[in-house]
Amino acid sequence: QTMKRLWISAALILSLALLAGCHVLYLGRLTGELVDLLDQAQEQVLQDDWSQAEALTSQALKLWQRHEFYLHSTMRHNDIDTVLVAFHEVLDFLEGQERQPAEYAAANRRLTTQLELLLESELPTLQNLL
């Protein structure tokens, strides 16, 4: 009886570890795709193609929104909402009439950093465990 409980406990722990690993891989793929799109948008701004930068950023936002249910189910809501606010801030710079590459670049960098921090916060590191 005791041995059976031990095996069940070990199987549950292993299952949770496996699910956590799958979550980190999935989140890493998602944030990587988003950061790539936002980096491409930054390149378009450097080439003075603001409409293409806006299209790429909108594409990234749509990708983010398609995954919001999963993200809200697995992560802190405040972190998810902060990224959404940052997306809108970047889009405001792109949609505005005043073309300010430096301000756009700063807002875009804040957004990509927040996406990278989302993944970092989910990694099984000593810092995250403490």
C-alpha positions as CSV (number, residue, x, y, z in Angstrom):
1,Q,0.0,0.0,0.0
2,T,2.8,2.4,0.9
3,M,4.8,1.5,-2.2
4,K,1.7,2.1,-4.3
5,R,1.3,5.6,-2.9
6,L,5.0,6.3,-3.4
7,W,4.7,5.3,-7.1
8,I,1.6,7.4,-7.6
9,S,3.3,10.4,-6.0
10,A,6.4,10.0,-8.1
11,A,4.2,9.7,-11.3
12,L,2.4,12.9,-10.3
13,I,5.6,14.8,-9.7
14,L,7.0,13.6,-13.0
15,S,3.8,14.6,-14.8
16,L,4.0,18.1,-13.4
17,A,7.6,18.5,-14.3
18,L,6.8,17.3,-17.8
19,L,3.9,19.7,-18.2
20,A,6.1,22.6,-16.8
21,G,8.7,21.7,-19.4
22,C,6.2,21.7,-22.2
23,H,4.9,25.1,-21.0
24,V,8.3,26.6,-21.1
25,L,9.0,25.3,-24.6
26,Y,5.7,26.5,-25.9
27,L,6.1,29.9,-24.3
28,G,9.7,30.1,-25.6
29,R,8.5,29.4,-29.1
30,L,5.7,32.0,-28.8
31,T,7.8,34.8,-27.4
32,G,10.5,34.0,-29.9
33,E,8.1,34.5,-32.8
34,L,6.8,37.7,-31.3
35,V,10.2,39.2,-30.7
36,D,11.2,38.2,-34.3
37,L,8.2,40.1,-35.7
38,L,8.9,43.1,-33.5
39,D,12.6,43.1,-34.5
40,Q,11.5,43.0,-38.2
41,A,9.2,46.0,-37.5
42,Q,12.1,47.8,-36.0
43,E,14.2,47.2,-39.1
44,Q,11.3,48.6,-41.3
45,V,11.3,51.8,-39.2
46,L,15.0,52.1,-39.8
47,Q,14.3,51.9,-43.5
48,D,11.5,54.5,-43.0
49,D,8.7,52.0,-44.0
50,W,6.3,52.8,-41.1
51,S,3.3,51.1,-42.7
52,Q,5.2,47.8,-43.0
53,A,6.3,48.2,-39.4
54,E,2.7,48.7,-38.3
55,A,1.6,45.6,-40.3
56,L,4.3,43.5,-38.6
57,T,3.4,44.8,-35.1
58,S,-0.3,44.2,-35.8
59,Q,0.5,40.7,-36.9
60,A,2.5,40.2,-33.6
61,L,-0.5,41.6,-31.6
62,K,-2.9,39.2,-33.3
63,L,-0.6,36.3,-32.5
64,W,-0.5,37.4,-28.9
65,Q,-4.3,37.7,-28.8
66,R,-4.7,34.2,-30.2
67,H,-2.8,32.9,-27.2
68,E,-4.3,35.1,-24.5
69,F,-6.6,32.4,-23.1
70,Y,-3.6,30.0,-22.6
71,L,-1.4,32.8,-21.2
72,H,-4.1,34.0,-18.7
73,S,-4.6,30.3,-17.7
74,T,-1.0,29.7,-17.0
75,M,0.6,33.0,-16.0
76,R,0.0,36.0,-13.8
77,H,-2.7,38.3,-15.3
78,N,-0.8,41.4,-14.4
79,D,2.2,40.3,-16.6
80,I,-0.1,39.5,-19.5
81,D,-1.9,42.8,-19.2
82,T,1.4,44.7,-19.1
83,V,2.5,43.2,-22.4
84,L,-0.9,44.1,-24.0
85,V,-0.5,47.7,-22.8
86,A,3.0,47.8,-24.3
87,F,1.7,46.5,-27.6
88,H,-0.8,49.3,-27.7
89,E,1.9,51.9,-26.8
90,V,4.0,50.7,-29.7
91,L,1.1,50.7,-32.1
92,D,0.3,54.3,-31.1
93,F,3.8,55.4,-32.1
94,L,3.3,53.6,-35.5
95,E,-0.2,55.0,-36.2
96,G,0.7,58.5,-35.1
97,Q,1.4,61.3,-37.6
98,E,4.7,62.3,-36.0
99,R,7.4,59.9,-37.0
100,Q,9.7,59.6,-34.0
101,P,12.1,56.7,-34.5
102,A,13.9,57.0,-31.2
103,E,10.7,57.0,-29.1
104,Y,9.3,54.1,-31.2
105,A,12.5,52.2,-30.7
106,A,12.4,52.7,-27.0
107,A,8.8,51.5,-26.8
108,N,9.4,48.5,-29.0
109,R,12.4,47.6,-26.9
110,R,10.3,47.8,-23.7
111,L,7.8,45.4,-25.3
112,T,10.4,42.9,-26.5
113,T,12.1,43.0,-23.0
114,Q,8.7,42.3,-21.3
115,L,8.2,39.3,-23.6
116,E,11.7,38.0,-22.9
117,L,11.1,38.5,-19.1
118,L,7.8,36.5,-19.4
119,L,9.9,33.5,-20.5
120,E,12.6,34.1,-18.1
121,S,10.1,34.2,-15.2
122,E,8.9,30.7,-16.1
123,L,12.4,29.0,-16.4
124,P,13.2,26.6,-13.6
125,T,16.2,28.6,-12.2
126,L,17.4,28.9,-8.7
127,Q,16.4,32.6,-8.7
128,N,12.8,31.7,-9.7
129,L,12.5,29.0,-7.1
130,L,13.6,31.3,-4.3
